[in-house]
Structure formats: structure tokens, C-alpha cells
């Protein structure tokens, strides 16, 4: 029983640590990775289909 509780606590600590690191330290989120108008290619920039 003691080992199972220790595993639950370790899982919670790892989960919270990973969440905090990804959202606050290196700022890895969908909003930071979204494509802006400058990075989206439109028009004749794709491969030629002839």
C-alpha cells in the first residue's frame, strides 16, 4: 500500500512539474506555435501540378 501511494505522489509531482515547465519556463503552447499571416504560403508557392 505504501508503494502504491508513493507511486501516485510521484506521478502527481512529475505531471505538475512537466506542466509548469512547458507552460511557464519554455512557453510551449498552441498560441505560441500558431501560424501567422507571414508564415502561411498562398498562391503559386506550392509544387507544380501540370
LINNORLIN-V842089 format. One record per residue. N is the residue number from 1. RES is the residue in one small letter. SS is DSSP state (alpha for helix, beta for strand, coil for the rest). PHI is phi as a letter, one per 20 degrees, with the letter a starting at -180 (NA if undefined). BURIAL is b if it has 9 or more other ideal C-beta (glycine too) atoms within 8 Angstrom, else e. Layout:
n=N res=RES ss=SS phi=PHI burial=BURIAL
n=N res=RES ss=SS phi=PHI burial=BURIAL
//
This chain:
n=1 res=x ss=coil phi=NA burial=e
n=2 res=x ss=alpha phi=f burial=e
n=3 res=x ss=alpha phi=f burial=e
n=4 res=x ss=alpha phi=f burial=e
n=5 res=x ss=alpha phi=f burial=e
n=6 res=x ss=alpha phi=f burial=e
n=7 res=x ss=alpha phi=f burial=e
n=8 res=x ss=alpha phi=f burial=e
n=9 res=x ss=alpha phi=f burial=e
n=10 res=x ss=alpha phi=f burial=e
n=11 res=x ss=alpha phi=f burial=e
n=12 res=x ss=alpha phi=f burial=e
n=13 res=x ss=alpha phi=f burial=e
n=14 res=x ss=alpha phi=f burial=e
n=15 res=x ss=alpha phi=f burial=e
n=16 res=x ss=alpha phi=f burial=e
n=17 res=x ss=alpha phi=f burial=e
n=18 res=x ss=alpha phi=f burial=e
n=19 res=x ss=alpha phi=f burial=e
n=20 res=x ss=alpha phi=f burial=b
n=21 res=x ss=alpha phi=f burial=b
n=22 res=x ss=alpha phi=f burial=b
n=23 res=x ss=alpha phi=e burial=e
n=24 res=x ss=alpha phi=d burial=e
n=25 res=x ss=alpha phi=e burial=e
n=26 res=x ss=coil phi=d burial=e
n=27 res=x ss=coil phi=l burial=e
n=28 res=x ss=coil phi=e burial=e
n=29 res=x ss=coil phi=b burial=e
n=30 res=x ss=alpha phi=f burial=e
n=31 res=x ss=alpha phi=f burial=e
n=32 res=x ss=alpha phi=f burial=e
n=33 res=x ss=alpha phi=e burial=e
n=34 res=x ss=coil phi=f burial=e
n=35 res=x ss=coil phi=f burial=e
n=36 res=x ss=coil phi=e burial=e
n=37 res=x ss=coil phi=f burial=e
n=38 res=x ss=coil phi=f burial=e
n=39 res=x ss=coil phi=e burial=e
n=40 res=x ss=coil phi=e burial=e
n=41 res=x ss=coil phi=e burial=e
n=42 res=x ss=coil phi=c burial=e
n=43 res=x ss=coil phi=n burial=e
n=44 res=x ss=coil phi=e burial=e
n=45 res=x ss=coil phi=e burial=e
n=46 res=x ss=coil phi=e burial=e
n=47 res=x ss=coil phi=f burial=e
n=48 res=x ss=coil phi=e burial=e
n=49 res=x ss=coil phi=d burial=e
n=50 res=x ss=coil phi=d burial=e
//
